[in-house]
């Protein structure tokens, strides 16, 4: 459905709601004092200054950790299922991380997170080339997660189809200690310990979390240890220094790979034979630290300086056949990555007046760099498979960015405000090859990409209970080092002929408070992309990419959250996305396939993106005493390859939880029980887009059961 037809359908209904909401606002004047107790949700991701989400001309949502359902609590998908436009899929495969896409951006990623910018406390979890991961997100210590969608995401630079930012909670007064435990089906459990407090000018939040699972499918066992620390010091007059530390250990996560459609239909718990043959698995160790200095100079001026540094080591065993590695240009079946990364961000902010009207501006510079030793080895020694063999790749890969940005908001009239910004990004790739033989020439090379991405948004406050807004912006997305890894003509060297994709993004939206303790949001959007990156060939463990012309992502989002009474709360969200290739191109079909040979017609749906998905949740009760909740999710059919020759069927799943909270000596106890996949549906929870072997499907668990508790001790 084109964007203009979406507008024609929904704007009359929206106008009616706005008029009703405006009238209700006038009638509720006597209830203003009652509503004053409901504090507005404040966000910083869209404007880089604290601002109520209701007054931002962008689609931005906040999930607070104390408002989420009783769940395992180790993955973003445990918390973010109710946000429209966002698709977060728990792959049940901890060797590949979760799948995250925003309005269709990032859907093609077969591992990690691609096309979406990720941050934790301002430190990027997305590297300068656009490749990110969420496995180190320590959600047990978090206060909230902000999710930004639409044009304003471009102000975060390369590969920002959307932004997800996790914020660690500040220390609390009085100090508290939390101990949490949850156990679920298939040998799954999580244990955590958290301490938060304030002591004079210092506040702290310290957390350790252990998670492990045997996995629903065969060969999917995993263990993960996570630690997070945030310590802040008040310095002088208006100064604050925050120190951050994070550690992650994934000692071994087995990789069950995907299943073909026939395998999935026959037995969704089975594993690909090659996964057992080569013992596919992944090991990750990461440590990072950062510091943030904030200084308020008075008269509206403030300065923020952030710096960070980290190390990440990955070893992954793939299922590449031995015969395939006979190609002298092949890099083997074991990936060994050693990365050092770091960067800084310096930002000045001023809040004052322009022409006698409220005005604020933020301007800064950001620099990030990743230096990676990338080595590849054969995954066999003689007839022994699944072991590290002979060296086949050895290179130093460096990618860096240097960005300058500014954005401002001006309330130029009582009911109108204008937000605008611009960011200039320069991304540099450099690869130095150390594995040079008579049959494997020097693959060294370098390439620079740059772009300037402007954004503007206009907000009209129709009434105290209704805002309308429009925004427009441009974005860009470079290839990652993984996508540059191989040329699609089969030759030596990296694919430095690839160019960034560029997007133009338009959004119209409404934010409503039609009655007390109720908020509703609605948005329609269009994103047109040129030089879209897509698969060219995929065979023998090697995937190559190409620029293909144009793509379009049209859609609409709606969400409602209402407190029906003191004990009842209802949440609903809906997403519609019509994501299609707008120009025809050739892709690979058949095995082996060395060059694109099969046409993809214009109008074909982009794989990995459901056309519709819906979430609804009903909660009852309070923190103390009994509480309960039910939720349901619908996801429509998802194409799994560019040719649209196969698809994951649509599905509906439901979950239910019940809990009881009570006071204990010096604290309180919260217990809960939960059932996921309540109706025991068989469905593919995620898909591997364009898998060369046709193993597109990753099975979600059947009906599972969970028990847990959280004990909180507080020193009064």
C-alpha positions as CSV (number, residue, x, y, z in Angstrom):
1,X,0.0,0.0,0.0
2,X,1.6,3.3,-1.1
3,X,2.2,5.9,1.6
4,X,-0.3,8.4,0.2
5,X,-3.1,5.8,0.3
6,X,-2.2,5.0,3.9
7,X,-2.5,8.7,4.6
8,X,-5.9,9.0,2.8
9,X,-7.2,6.1,4.9
10,X,-6.0,7.1,8.3
11,X,-6.0,10.9,8.4
12,X,-9.8,11.3,8.6
13,X,-10.0,8.9,11.5
14,X,-7.0,10.6,13.2
15,X,-8.7,14.0,12.8
16,X,-11.8,12.7,14.5
17,X,-9.7,11.4,17.4
18,X,-7.9,14.7,17.6
19,X,-11.1,16.7,17.8
20,X,-12.5,14.4,20.4
21,X,-9.2,14.5,22.4
22,X,-9.1,18.3,22.2
23,X,-12.7,18.6,23.4
24,X,-11.9,16.1,26.2
25,X,-8.9,18.2,27.2
26,X,-11.1,21.3,27.8
27,X,-13.6,19.2,29.7
28,X,-10.9,17.8,31.9
29,X,-9.6,21.2,33.1
30,X,-10.9,20.4,36.6
31,X,-8.9,17.1,36.6
32,X,-5.5,18.8,36.0
33,X,-4.3,18.2,39.5
34,X,-5.1,14.5,39.2
35,X,-3.2,14.1,35.9
36,X,-0.2,16.0,37.4
37,X,0.8,12.9,39.3
38,X,1.4,11.1,36.0
39,X,4.9,12.2,35.1
40,X,5.7,12.5,31.4
41,X,8.2,10.1,29.8
42,X,11.4,11.9,29.2
43,X,13.8,10.9,26.4
44,X,17.2,12.0,25.2
45,X,17.9,9.9,22.1
46,X,16.0,12.0,19.6
47,X,17.2,15.5,20.5
48,X,20.2,14.7,22.7
49,X,18.6,16.8,25.5
50,X,16.0,15.8,28.0
51,X,12.5,16.2,26.5
52,X,9.1,14.7,26.9
53,X,8.6,12.0,24.3
54,X,5.1,13.5,23.7
55,X,6.7,16.7,22.4
56,X,9.3,15.3,20.1
57,X,8.5,15.3,16.3
58,X,9.7,11.7,15.9
59,X,8.6,8.1,16.7
60,X,10.3,7.3,19.9
61,X,9.3,4.9,22.6
62,X,10.6,4.1,26.1
63,X,10.5,0.8,27.9
64,X,11.2,1.0,31.6
65,X,12.5,-2.1,33.3
66,X,9.9,-1.9,36.2
67,X,7.0,-1.9,33.7
68,X,7.9,-5.0,31.8
69,X,6.4,-8.5,32.3
70,X,7.8,-11.2,34.4
71,X,10.2,-13.0,32.0
72,X,13.7,-14.4,31.7
73,X,15.2,-10.9,31.3
74,X,18.4,-11.6,29.4
75,X,17.6,-10.6,25.8
76,X,16.1,-7.3,24.3
77,X,13.3,-9.4,22.9
78,X,12.1,-10.1,26.4
79,X,11.3,-6.4,26.7
80,X,10.7,-4.8,23.3
81,X,8.0,-6.8,21.7
82,X,5.4,-4.1,22.2
83,X,7.1,-1.3,20.2
84,X,5.6,-0.7,16.8
85,X,8.0,-0.7,13.8
86,X,10.5,-2.8,15.7
87,X,11.0,-6.5,15.2
88,X,13.2,-8.2,17.7
89,X,13.6,-12.0,17.2
90,X,15.1,-14.4,19.8
91,X,16.8,-16.8,17.4
92,X,17.4,-19.4,20.2
93,X,20.9,-19.4,18.8
94,X,23.4,-17.6,21.1
95,X,26.2,-18.1,18.5
96,X,24.4,-15.6,16.2
97,X,22.8,-13.0,18.5
98,X,19.3,-11.6,18.2
99,X,17.7,-10.4,14.9
100,X,16.7,-6.8,15.1
101,X,15.2,-4.6,12.4
102,X,13.4,-1.2,12.5
103,X,10.9,-0.4,9.7
104,X,12.6,-3.1,7.6
105,X,16.2,-1.8,8.0
106,X,18.5,-4.5,9.3
107,X,16.3,-7.4,8.2
108,X,18.9,-8.9,5.8
109,X,21.5,-9.4,8.6
110,X,22.3,-13.1,9.0
111,X,24.2,-12.6,12.2
112,X,24.6,-9.8,14.7
113,X,22.7,-6.5,14.1
114,X,23.0,-4.5,10.9
115,X,21.4,-1.3,9.8
116,X,20.4,-0.2,13.3
117,X,22.5,1.8,15.7
118,X,23.0,0.4,19.1
119,X,24.2,2.2,22.3
120,X,24.6,1.5,26.0
121,X,25.0,4.6,28.2
122,X,26.2,6.5,25.1
123,X,28.9,4.0,24.2
124,X,28.4,2.5,20.7
125,X,27.6,-1.2,20.4
126,X,27.7,-0.6,16.7
127,X,31.1,-0.4,15.1
128,X,32.1,2.3,12.6
129,X,31.3,0.0,9.7
130,X,27.7,-0.5,10.9
131,X,28.0,-4.0,12.4
132,X,26.6,-4.3,15.9
133,X,25.8,-6.8,18.6
134,X,23.6,-6.8,21.8
135,X,25.0,-9.8,23.6
136,X,26.8,-7.6,26.2
137,X,23.6,-5.6,27.0
138,X,23.2,-6.0,30.8
139,X,19.5,-5.6,31.2
140,X,19.4,-6.5,34.9
141,X,21.1,-3.2,35.7
142,X,19.2,-1.1,33.2
143,X,16.7,1.6,34.0
144,X,15.2,2.0,30.5
145,X,15.6,1.3,26.8
146,X,14.8,4.0,24.2
147,X,13.9,3.1,20.6
148,X,14.0,5.8,17.9
149,X,12.6,5.3,14.5
150,X,12.3,7.4,11.4
151,X,14.2,10.3,9.9
152,X,15.8,11.6,13.1
153,X,17.8,8.3,13.4
154,X,20.1,9.7,10.6
155,X,21.6,12.1,13.1
156,X,23.5,9.1,14.5
157,X,25.5,8.6,11.3
158,X,26.3,5.5,9.3
159,X,23.8,2.6,9.3
160,X,21.1,4.3,11.4
161,X,17.8,3.0,10.1
162,X,16.9,3.3,13.8
163,X,18.5,3.7,17.2
164,X,18.2,1.5,20.3
165,X,19.9,2.8,23.4
166,X,20.1,1.2,26.9
167,X,20.5,3.3,30.0
168,X,21.9,1.9,33.2
169,X,20.0,3.1,36.3
170,X,21.6,5.5,38.7
171,X,22.3,4.5,42.3
172,X,19.3,4.5,44.6
173,X,18.6,5.9,48.0
174,X,18.3,4.1,50.3
175,X,20.7,1.5,48.9
176,X,19.2,-1.8,47.7
177,X,20.5,-5.3,46.8
178,X,18.6,-7.4,44.4
179,X,19.0,-11.2,43.9
180,X,17.2,-12.7,41.0
181,X,16.7,-16.2,39.7
182,X,14.6,-17.8,36.9
183,X,14.5,-21.4,35.6
184,X,12.7,-22.5,32.5
185,X,12.3,-25.5,30.2
186,X,15.2,-27.0,28.3
187,X,17.8,-26.5,31.1
188,X,17.5,-22.7,30.9
189,X,18.2,-20.5,33.9
190,X,19.4,-17.1,34.9
191,X,20.8,-15.9,38.2
192,X,21.8,-12.3,38.9
193,X,22.9,-10.0,41.7
194,X,22.6,-6.2,41.7
195,X,23.6,-3.5,44.2
196,X,22.6,0.1,43.9
197,X,23.2,3.0,46.3
198,X,24.3,6.5,47.1
199,X,27.1,7.4,49.5
200,X,27.8,11.1,49.7
201,X,28.8,12.4,46.3
202,X,29.1,8.9,44.9
203,X,26.3,6.7,43.4
204,X,26.8,3.2,42.1
205,X,25.1,0.4,40.2
206,X,26.9,-3.0,40.1
207,X,25.6,-6.1,38.5
208,X,26.6,-9.7,37.6
209,X,24.4,-12.0,35.6
210,X,24.8,-15.7,34.7
211,X,22.7,-17.4,32.0
212,X,22.8,-20.8,30.5
213,X,20.6,-23.1,28.4
214,X,20.6,-26.5,26.9
215,X,18.5,-25.1,24.0
216,X,15.2,-26.2,22.5
217,X,17.0,-27.7,19.4
218,X,19.8,-30.2,19.4
219,X,23.3,-28.7,19.5
220,X,22.2,-25.3,20.8
221,X,23.7,-25.2,24.3
222,X,25.1,-21.9,25.5
223,X,26.4,-20.2,28.6
224,X,26.9,-16.4,29.1
225,X,28.4,-14.4,32.0
226,X,27.9,-10.7,32.1
227,X,29.0,-7.9,34.4
228,X,28.2,-4.2,34.4
229,X,29.3,-1.3,36.6
230,X,28.3,2.4,36.7
231,X,29.9,4.7,39.3
232,X,29.3,8.4,39.3
233,X,31.0,11.2,41.3
234,X,29.8,14.8,41.8
235,X,32.7,17.1,41.1
236,X,32.8,20.8,42.1
237,X,30.0,23.0,41.1
238,X,27.8,21.4,38.4
239,X,30.3,18.7,37.4
240,X,29.8,14.9,37.3
241,X,32.1,12.1,36.3
242,X,30.6,8.7,35.4
243,X,32.8,5.6,35.0
244,X,31.4,2.6,33.1
245,X,32.7,-0.9,32.8
246,X,31.2,-4.0,31.1
247,X,32.4,-7.5,30.6
248,X,31.0,-10.5,28.6
249,X,32.1,-14.1,28.4
250,X,30.5,-16.5,26.1
251,X,32.7,-19.5,26.6
252,X,31.0,-21.6,24.0
253,X,27.7,-21.2,22.2
254,X,26.8,-24.1,19.9
255,X,25.3,-23.2,16.5
256,X,22.5,-25.5,15.3
257,X,22.3,-23.7,12.0
258,X,19.1,-23.3,10.1
259,X,16.7,-25.9,8.7
260,X,15.2,-26.4,5.3
261,X,11.5,-26.1,5.0
262,X,11.2,-29.9,4.8
263,X,13.4,-30.4,7.9
264,X,11.4,-27.8,9.8
265,X,8.1,-29.5,8.9
266,X,9.4,-32.9,9.8
267,X,11.0,-32.1,13.2
268,X,11.7,-28.5,14.3
269,X,14.0,-29.6,17.1
270,X,16.5,-31.3,14.8
271,X,19.9,-29.9,13.8
272,X,21.6,-29.7,10.4
273,X,23.9,-32.7,10.0
274,X,26.9,-30.5,9.1
275,X,26.5,-28.7,12.5
276,X,27.3,-32.0,14.2
277,X,29.9,-33.0,11.7
278,X,31.9,-29.8,12.2
279,X,30.8,-29.0,15.7
280,X,29.8,-25.5,14.8
281,X,30.2,-23.1,17.7
282,X,31.3,-19.7,18.8
283,X,33.3,-18.2,21.7
284,X,33.3,-14.5,22.6
285,X,35.2,-12.6,25.3
286,X,34.7,-8.8,25.5
287,X,35.8,-6.1,28.0
288,X,35.1,-2.4,27.7
289,X,35.3,0.7,29.8
290,X,34.3,4.3,29.4
291,X,34.1,7.6,31.1
292,X,31.6,10.5,30.8
293,X,32.2,14.0,32.2
294,X,29.3,16.4,32.4
295,X,29.7,20.0,33.3
296,X,27.0,22.6,33.7
297,X,28.5,26.1,33.3
298,X,25.3,28.0,34.0
299,X,23.4,30.4,31.8
300,X,22.1,27.3,29.8
301,X,25.6,26.1,28.7
302,X,26.8,22.6,29.4
303,X,29.5,20.3,28.1
304,X,29.6,16.5,27.8
305,X,32.8,14.5,27.1
306,X,32.7,10.7,26.5
307,X,35.5,8.3,25.9
308,X,35.6,4.5,25.7
309,X,37.9,1.6,24.8
310,X,37.3,-2.1,24.5
311,X,38.6,-5.4,23.4
312,X,36.6,-8.2,21.8
313,X,37.8,-11.7,20.7
314,X,35.7,-14.1,18.7
315,X,36.4,-17.6,17.5
316,X,33.7,-19.3,15.3
317,X,33.7,-22.7,13.7
318,X,31.6,-22.9,10.5
319,X,30.3,-25.8,8.6
320,X,32.2,-25.1,5.3
321,X,32.8,-28.4,3.5
322,X,36.4,-29.6,3.2
323,X,36.2,-29.7,-0.6
324,X,35.1,-26.1,-0.9
325,X,38.2,-25.0,1.0
326,X,40.3,-26.4,-1.8
327,X,39.8,-23.1,-3.6
328,X,43.1,-21.2,-3.0
329,X,41.1,-18.0,-2.5
330,X,38.9,-19.4,0.2
331,X,39.5,-18.2,3.8
332,X,38.6,-21.5,5.5
333,X,36.0,-22.7,8.0
334,X,37.2,-21.1,11.2
335,X,36.9,-17.3,11.8
336,X,39.3,-15.8,14.4
337,X,38.8,-12.1,15.2
338,X,40.7,-10.0,17.6
339,X,39.4,-6.5,17.9
340,X,40.4,-3.3,19.7
341,X,37.9,-0.5,19.5
342,X,37.4,2.9,21.0
343,X,36.3,6.4,20.5
344,X,35.1,9.7,21.9
345,X,32.2,12.1,21.6
346,X,32.4,15.8,22.7
347,X,29.1,17.8,22.8
348,X,28.2,21.3,23.8
349,X,24.6,22.2,24.6
350,X,23.0,25.6,25.1
351,X,19.4,26.2,26.3
352,X,18.2,29.8,26.0
353,X,15.9,31.9,23.8
354,X,15.9,32.9,20.1
355,X,13.7,35.9,19.2
356,X,12.2,35.7,22.7
357,X,11.1,32.1,22.2
358,X,12.6,28.9,23.8
359,X,15.6,27.6,21.9
360,X,18.1,24.8,22.5
361,X,21.0,23.6,20.4
362,X,23.5,20.7,20.7
363,X,26.7,20.5,18.6
364,X,29.5,18.0,18.7
365,X,32.1,15.8,17.1
366,X,32.4,12.0,17.3
367,X,35.3,9.7,16.5
368,X,35.3,5.9,16.5
369,X,37.8,3.3,15.5
370,X,38.0,-0.4,15.3
371,X,41.3,-2.3,14.6
372,X,40.7,-6.0,13.9
373,X,43.1,-8.9,13.3
374,X,41.1,-11.1,11.0
375,X,42.4,-14.7,10.6
376,X,40.8,-17.7,8.9
377,X,41.8,-21.3,9.3
378,X,40.7,-24.6,7.8
379,X,38.2,-26.4,10.0
380,X,39.9,-29.8,9.7
381,X,43.2,-31.5,10.2
382,X,43.4,-34.6,8.0
383,X,40.2,-36.5,8.5
384,X,39.4,-34.8,11.9
385,X,36.7,-32.2,11.4
386,X,35.6,-29.3,13.6
387,X,39.2,-28.4,14.7
388,X,41.4,-25.5,13.8
389,X,43.7,-26.4,10.9
390,X,46.0,-24.5,8.5
391,X,46.0,-20.7,8.2
392,X,44.0,-19.4,5.2
393,X,43.5,-15.7,6.0
394,X,45.6,-13.2,7.9
395,X,44.8,-9.4,7.6
396,X,44.6,-6.3,9.6
397,X,41.3,-4.5,9.1
398,X,40.8,-1.0,10.3
399,X,37.6,1.1,10.1
400,X,37.1,4.6,11.6
401,X,34.6,7.4,11.4
402,X,34.9,11.1,12.1
403,X,31.6,12.9,12.3
404,X,30.4,16.4,13.1
405,X,26.8,17.1,14.0
406,X,24.5,19.8,15.2
407,X,20.8,19.8,16.0
408,X,18.4,22.4,17.4
409,X,14.8,22.9,18.6
410,X,13.0,26.2,18.5
411,X,9.5,26.8,19.8
412,X,8.8,29.7,17.5
413,X,5.1,30.0,18.6
414,X,3.0,28.8,21.5
415,X,1.7,25.8,19.5
416,X,4.6,25.2,17.1
417,X,8.1,24.0,17.3
418,X,10.8,23.3,14.7
419,X,13.6,20.7,15.2
420,X,16.4,20.4,12.7
421,X,19.9,18.9,12.5
422,X,22.7,17.9,10.2
423,X,25.5,15.4,10.5
424,X,28.6,14.9,8.3
425,X,30.1,11.5,8.4
426,X,33.4,10.2,7.0
427,X,34.0,6.4,7.2
428,X,37.4,5.0,6.2
429,X,38.2,1.3,5.6
430,X,41.8,0.0,5.4
431,X,42.8,-3.6,5.0
432,X,46.4,-4.9,5.0
433,X,46.8,-8.5,3.8
434,X,49.5,-10.7,5.4
435,X,48.5,-14.0,3.8
436,X,50.1,-13.8,0.3
437,X,51.0,-16.9,-1.7
438,X,51.6,-17.9,-5.3
439,X,47.9,-18.7,-5.6
440,X,46.5,-16.0,-3.2
441,X,47.6,-12.5,-4.2
442,X,47.7,-9.4,-2.0
443,X,44.2,-8.4,-1.1
444,X,45.1,-5.1,0.6
445,X,43.2,-2.0,-0.2
446,X,41.4,1.0,1.2
447,X,38.3,3.0,0.5
448,X,36.7,6.2,2.0
449,X,32.9,6.9,2.2
450,X,31.3,10.2,3.2
451,X,27.8,11.7,3.5
452,X,26.0,14.7,4.9
453,X,22.6,13.8,6.4
454,X,20.1,16.6,7.1
455,X,16.9,16.2,9.2
456,X,14.0,18.5,10.0
457,X,10.8,18.1,11.9
458,X,7.8,20.3,12.6
459,X,5.4,19.8,15.6
460,X,2.0,21.4,16.0
461,X,0.4,21.2,19.5
462,X,-3.2,21.1,18.5
463,X,-4.3,20.9,22.2
464,X,-2.7,19.8,25.5
465,X,-3.8,16.3,24.6
466,X,-2.8,16.2,20.9
467,X,0.3,16.8,18.8
468,X,0.7,16.4,15.1
469,X,4.2,16.3,13.5
470,X,6.0,15.8,10.2
471,X,9.7,15.0,9.7
472,X,12.0,14.4,6.8
473,X,15.6,13.3,6.6
474,X,18.4,11.6,4.6
475,X,20.4,8.7,5.7
476,X,23.2,6.4,4.4
477,X,24.6,3.0,5.1
478,X,28.1,1.7,4.1
479,X,28.9,-1.9,3.5
480,X,30.4,-3.6,6.6
481,X,33.8,-5.3,6.5
482,X,31.9,-8.6,6.3
483,X,30.1,-7.4,3.1
484,X,33.4,-6.1,1.7
485,X,35.0,-9.5,2.4
486,X,34.6,-11.1,-1.1
487,X,34.3,-9.8,-4.6
488,X,31.2,-11.1,-6.5
489,X,33.3,-11.7,-9.6
490,X,35.3,-14.4,-7.8
491,X,38.5,-12.5,-8.1
492,X,41.1,-11.6,-5.4
493,X,40.8,-8.6,-3.2
494,X,38.0,-7.0,-1.2
495,X,34.8,-5.7,-2.7
496,X,35.8,-2.0,-2.6
497,X,33.6,-1.4,-5.6
498,X,30.5,-1.4,-3.4
499,X,29.0,2.0,-2.6
500,X,26.9,3.1,0.4
501,X,23.1,3.0,0.1
502,X,21.4,6.4,0.5
503,X,17.9,6.8,1.8
504,X,15.2,9.6,1.9
505,X,12.8,9.2,4.9
506,X,9.5,10.9,5.4
507,X,7.1,10.6,8.3
508,X,3.8,12.0,9.5
509,X,2.5,11.2,12.9
510,X,0.1,12.0,15.8
511,X,0.6,11.7,19.6
512,X,-2.6,11.7,21.6
513,X,-3.7,11.7,25.2
514,X,-7.5,11.2,24.6
515,X,-8.2,10.7,28.3
516,X,-6.5,10.4,31.6
517,X,-3.6,7.8,31.8
518,X,-3.9,6.9,28.1
519,X,-1.5,7.6,25.3
520,X,-1.8,6.7,21.7
521,X,0.7,7.2,18.8
522,X,0.3,6.9,15.1
523,X,2.7,7.3,12.2
524,X,2.9,6.7,8.5
525,X,6.2,6.6,6.8
526,X,8.1,6.1,3.6
527,X,11.8,5.3,3.1
528,X,13.2,5.3,-0.4
529,X,16.7,3.8,-0.8
530,X,19.1,4.0,-3.8
531,X,22.0,1.6,-4.2
532,X,20.4,-0.8,-1.8
533,X,22.8,-3.6,-0.7
534,X,21.7,-7.1,-1.6
535,X,23.2,-10.6,-2.0
536,X,25.0,-11.2,-5.4
537,X,26.2,-14.8,-4.7
538,X,26.1,-17.2,-1.8
539,X,27.9,-20.5,-2.1
540,X,30.4,-22.6,-0.2
541,X,30.5,-20.4,2.9
542,X,31.1,-17.3,0.9
543,X,28.5,-14.5,0.4
544,X,29.1,-11.6,-1.9
545,X,27.1,-8.4,-2.2
546,X,26.1,-5.9,-4.9
547,X,24.3,-2.5,-5.2
548,X,21.0,-3.0,-6.9
549,X,19.3,0.3,-7.5
550,X,16.1,1.2,-5.6
551,X,14.0,-0.1,-2.8
552,X,11.0,1.3,-0.9
553,X,9.6,0.7,2.6
554,X,6.1,2.2,3.1
555,X,4.3,1.6,6.3
556,X,2.1,2.6,9.2
557,X,2.4,2.2,13.0
558,X,0.0,2.5,15.8
559,X,0.2,2.0,19.6
560,X,-2.1,2.5,22.5
561,X,-1.3,2.3,26.2
562,X,-4.0,2.9,28.8
563,X,-4.4,2.4,32.5
564,X,-7.9,1.1,32.7
565,X,-7.9,1.3,36.5
566,X,-5.4,1.3,39.3
567,X,-5.0,-2.5,38.7
568,X,-5.6,-3.0,35.0
569,X,-3.4,-1.9,32.1
570,X,-3.8,-2.5,28.4
571,X,-1.2,-2.2,25.6
572,X,-1.6,-2.6,21.9
573,X,0.7,-2.0,18.9
574,X,0.4,-2.6,15.2
575,X,2.9,-2.4,12.3
576,X,2.3,-2.5,8.6
577,X,5.3,-2.5,6.2
578,X,5.2,-2.8,2.4
579,X,8.9,-3.3,1.7
580,X,9.8,-4.0,-2.0
581,X,12.6,-3.8,-4.5
582,X,11.7,-1.1,-6.9
583,X,14.1,-2.0,-9.7
584,X,14.9,-5.5,-11.1
585,X,18.2,-7.1,-10.6
586,X,20.0,-10.5,-10.9
587,X,20.8,-12.7,-8.0
588,X,22.2,-16.2,-7.6
589,X,20.2,-19.4,-7.9
590,X,21.5,-23.0,-7.8
591,X,24.6,-24.6,-6.3
592,X,27.3,-23.9,-7.1
593,X,26.6,-20.4,-8.3
594,X,29.5,-18.1,-9.2
595,X,27.7,-15.1,-10.6
596,X,24.2,-13.6,-10.5
597,X,22.1,-15.6,-12.9
598,X,18.4,-15.3,-12.0
599,X,16.2,-12.1,-12.3
600,X,14.4,-10.6,-9.3
601,X,11.4,-8.7,-10.6
602,X,10.6,-5.1,-9.5
603,X,7.9,-5.2,-6.8
604,X,9.2,-8.3,-5.1
605,X,9.0,-8.1,-1.3
606,X,12.3,-7.6,0.5
607,X,12.9,-10.8,2.5
608,X,13.0,-11.0,6.3
609,X,10.3,-8.4,6.7
610,X,6.7,-9.4,7.7
611,X,4.0,-7.2,6.1
612,X,2.1,-7.0,9.4
613,X,2.8,-7.7,13.0
614,X,0.6,-7.1,16.1
615,X,1.1,-7.2,19.8
616,X,-1.4,-6.9,22.6
617,X,-0.9,-7.3,26.4
618,X,-3.2,-7.0,29.4
619,X,-1.8,-6.7,32.9
620,X,-3.6,-6.8,36.3
621,X,-2.4,-6.2,39.8
622,X,0.4,-4.3,41.6
623,X,3.9,-4.9,42.7
624,X,2.7,-6.1,46.1
625,X,0.0,-8.8,46.2
626,X,-1.2,-10.8,43.3
627,X,-0.6,-9.8,39.7
628,X,-1.1,-11.5,36.3
629,X,-0.7,-10.8,32.6
630,X,-1.5,-12.2,29.2
631,X,0.0,-11.2,25.9
632,X,-0.3,-12.2,22.2
633,X,1.7,-11.7,19.1
634,X,0.8,-12.1,15.4
635,X,3.5,-12.1,12.6
636,X,2.5,-12.4,9.0
637,X,4.3,-14.5,6.3
638,X,8.0,-13.7,5.8
639,X,9.8,-14.2,2.5
640,X,13.2,-15.9,3.2
641,X,15.1,-15.1,-0.1
642,X,15.3,-12.4,-2.7
643,X,13.5,-14.6,-5.3
644,X,10.5,-15.1,-3.0
645,X,10.5,-18.8,-3.7
646,X,10.0,-19.8,0.0
647,X,8.5,-18.2,3.1
648,X,8.0,-18.7,6.8
649,X,4.3,-19.1,7.5
650,X,2.5,-16.5,9.6
651,X,1.9,-17.4,13.3
652,X,0.0,-16.4,16.5
653,X,1.6,-17.0,19.9
654,X,0.4,-16.2,23.4
655,X,2.0,-16.1,26.8
656,X,0.7,-15.8,30.4
657,X,2.2,-15.1,33.7
658,X,1.2,-14.8,37.3
659,X,3.1,-13.5,40.3
660,X,2.9,-12.6,44.0
661,X,4.8,-9.9,45.8
662,X,5.1,-9.5,49.6
663,X,7.1,-7.8,52.2
664,X,10.0,-9.6,54.0
665,X,12.4,-8.4,56.7
666,X,14.2,-5.3,55.4
667,X,12.8,-5.7,51.8
668,X,10.4,-7.5,49.6
669,X,10.1,-10.7,47.5
670,X,8.6,-11.0,44.0
671,X,7.8,-14.5,42.7
672,X,6.4,-15.4,39.3
673,X,5.4,-18.2,37.0
674,X,5.2,-17.9,33.2
675,X,4.1,-20.0,30.2
676,X,5.4,-19.1,26.8
677,X,3.8,-20.4,23.5
678,X,0.7,-21.1,25.5
679,X,-1.1,-22.6,22.6
680,X,1.9,-24.9,21.7
681,X,2.3,-23.6,18.1
682,X,5.0,-24.8,15.8
683,X,6.6,-21.8,14.1
684,X,9.8,-20.3,12.8
685,X,10.8,-17.6,15.3
686,X,13.4,-16.2,12.9
687,X,14.8,-16.7,9.4
688,X,18.2,-16.7,7.9
689,X,17.8,-14.6,4.8
690,X,19.3,-15.9,1.5
691,X,21.0,-18.9,3.1
692,X,23.0,-20.6,0.4
693,X,22.0,-24.1,1.5
694,X,18.3,-23.3,1.8
695,X,18.4,-23.6,5.6
696,X,16.3,-20.5,6.1
697,X,14.3,-21.6,9.2
698,X,15.2,-21.3,12.9
699,X,12.6,-23.0,15.1
700,X,11.0,-21.3,18.1
701,X,10.4,-23.5,21.2
702,X,7.2,-25.3,21.9
703,X,5.2,-24.6,25.1
704,X,7.7,-23.7,27.8
705,X,7.4,-23.1,31.5
706,X,9.3,-20.7,33.8
707,X,9.5,-20.0,37.5
708,X,11.4,-17.2,39.1
709,X,11.8,-14.8,42.0
710,X,13.5,-11.5,42.9
711,X,14.5,-10.7,46.5
712,X,15.2,-7.0,47.2
713,X,16.9,-6.0,50.4
714,X,16.9,-2.3,51.3
715,X,18.8,-0.6,54.1
716,X,16.6,2.1,55.5
